[in-house]
Amino acid sequence: MERKFYFYSALLLTIAITIGSLISIPKLEVTQVQISDKFVHISAYCLLTLNWLLVYKFKTNRLKFGLLIPLLVFIYGIVIEVLQGVLTSYRQADLFDVLANFTGIGLAFIFFSIFFKRK
């Protein structure tokens, strides 16, 4: 049951990040609080990576999945950035977004490695 929860959560996050990255989002001036775009990237990719790692935390070959998932999420982030530059006129590919994604992925990997070590 727990694995299904993480799977659907990871799948939903993947879809939400894909849609959110490729649609036009109007800037709202409702609040005075400014959130850095890079912080959003770090947070989103940290949560995404952590959820996918939790899906496979019970697999017997955890090391393989523990290395493969961050790599696949990183490639996914690059593909999204390329698609923003190619498919949209209102978004652009940004190397600093890729670096922010990588930072979020790294934080998730470190967190997962520390708190979900096999006993």
WOMO-V285402 format. One record per residue. PHI is phi in radians with two decimals (NA if undefined). OMEGA is omega in whole degrees, -180 to 180 (NA if undefined). Layout:
# WOMO-V285402
PHI & OMEGA
PHI & OMEGA
This chain:
# WOMO-V285402
NA & -179
-1.10 & -180
-1.12 & 177
-1.08 & 179
-1.02 & -179
-1.15 & 178
-1.10 & -179
-1.18 & 176
-1.12 & 179
-1.13 & 179
-1.11 & 178
-1.09 & 177
-1.10 & 179
-1.07 & 179
-1.14 & -179
-1.11 & 179
-1.15 & 179
-1.07 & -179
-1.13 & -179
-1.08 & -180
-1.43 & -173
-1.93 & 178
-1.72 & 177
-1.45 & 180
-1.99 & -180
-1.17 & 178
-1.37 & 179
-1.77 & 180
-1.80 & -175
-1.37 & -173
-2.14 & 178
-1.48 & -177
-1.33 & 178
-1.83 & 178
-1.91 & -179
-1.10 & 176
-1.01 & -179
-1.20 & 177
-1.11 & 178
-1.10 & 178
-1.09 & -180
-1.04 & -179
-1.11 & -177
-1.09 & -177
-1.33 & 173
-1.17 & 179
-1.11 & 180
-1.08 & -179
-1.10 & -179
-1.07 & 178
-1.11 & 179
-1.16 & 176
-1.13 & 179
-1.19 & 176
-1.06 & -174
-1.86 & -177
-1.18 & -179
-1.69 & 179
-1.17 & -179
-1.20 & 180
-1.72 & -174
-1.11 & -180
-1.07 & 179
-1.05 & -180
-1.21 & -180
-1.13 & 177
-1.70 & -177
-1.24 & -177
-1.08 & 177
-1.03 & 178
-1.11 & 180
-1.15 & 178
-1.17 & 177
-1.10 & 178
-1.09 & 177
-0.99 & 179
-1.08 & 177
-1.15 & 179
-1.04 & 179
-1.07 & 179
-1.09 & 178
-1.10 & 179
-1.08 & 177
-1.08 & -180
-1.30 & -175
-1.61 & -172
-1.60 & -174
-2.05 & 174
-1.77 & -176
-1.82 & 176
-2.24 & 177
-2.43 & 176
-1.24 & -176
-2.46 & 179
-1.07 & 179
-1.19 & 173
-1.16 & 177
-1.08 & 179
-1.15 & 176
-1.14 & 176
-1.03 & -180
-1.06 & 178
-1.09 & 178
-1.09 & 178
-1.11 & 179
-1.10 & 178
-1.08 & 179
-1.12 & 180
-1.09 & 179
-1.13 & 179
-1.01 & -179
-1.08 & -179
-1.10 & -179
-1.34 & -171
-1.62 & -179
-2.16 & 175
-1.11 & 175
-1.28 & -178
-1.39 & NA
